[in-house]
Amino acid sequence: MAEPVFVTAHLNTFISPIDRGEIFAEPLDAVLEAEGLGEVTGGGSLMSQDGEILHVDVEIALPMLSEATLDRIVTVLE
């Protein structure tokens, strides 16, 4: 079995970690798993020294990298 390919979706938004999960990670994971394209493996938030969220990331594992899969990820996240 091949090693998964890990990609990170960098989202230029200022939402809380809980909202990141509900708005982006959970729906994306549901689509990826249902379509056999991969799974969301985590995420994170970059915060300023003042505690403001600057952007969020969603980490994704794919069994193989393809333009079609990346396009699907973008469509779901948009």
C-alpha positions in Angstrom: 0.0 0.0 0.0 1.4 3.4 -1.0 2.0 6.1 1.6 -0.7 8.8 1.7 0.0 12.3 0.4 -0.6 15.0 2.9 -1.9 18.4 1.8 -2.8 21.5 3.8 -5.7 23.8 2.9 -4.7 27.3 4.0 -7.9 29.3 4.6 -7.6 33.1 4.8 -10.4 33.4 7.4 -10.6 34.5 11.0 -12.8 31.9 12.7 -12.4 30.0 15.9 -11.1 26.4 16.0 -14.6 25.1 16.7 -16.1 27.0 13.7 -13.2 25.8 11.5 -14.2 22.2 12.3 -17.9 22.7 11.8 -17.7 24.9 8.7 -14.7 23.4 6.9 -13.2 20.2 8.4 -16.3 18.1 9.1 -18.1 18.7 5.8 -14.9 18.2 3.9 -14.1 15.0 5.7 -17.6 13.7 5.1 -17.3 14.3 1.3 -13.8 12.9 1.1 -14.7 9.7 3.0 -18.0 9.2 1.1 -16.2 9.5 -2.3 -13.2 7.5 -1.2 -10.8 10.4 -1.8 -9.1 10.7 1.6 -9.7 12.1 5.0 -9.2 15.2 7.1 -6.5 14.5 9.6 -6.4 17.7 11.6 -6.2 21.5 11.4 -4.9 24.5 13.1 -5.0 28.2 13.6 -2.3 30.8 13.4 -2.7 33.5 16.0 -1.1 36.9 16.4 0.8 37.9 19.5 -2.4 39.7 20.5 -4.4 36.5 20.3 -6.2 37.3 17.0 -6.7 34.5 14.5 -4.8 35.3 11.3 -5.8 32.2 9.3 -6.7 28.6 9.7 -5.5 25.3 8.1 -7.2 22.0 7.4 -4.8 19.0 7.1 -5.8 16.3 4.6 -4.5 12.8 3.8 -5.1 11.5 0.3 -4.3 8.0 -1.0 -3.1 9.7 -4.2 -2.7 13.2 -5.5 -4.7 14.2 -8.5 -5.9 17.5 -9.9 -9.5 16.2 -9.8 -9.2 15.5 -6.1 -7.7 18.9 -5.4 -10.5 20.6 -7.4 -13.0 18.6 -5.4 -11.4 19.8 -2.1 -11.5 23.4 -3.3 -15.1 23.2 -4.4 -16.2 21.8 -1.0 -14.2 24.4 1.0 -15.6 27.2 -1.1 
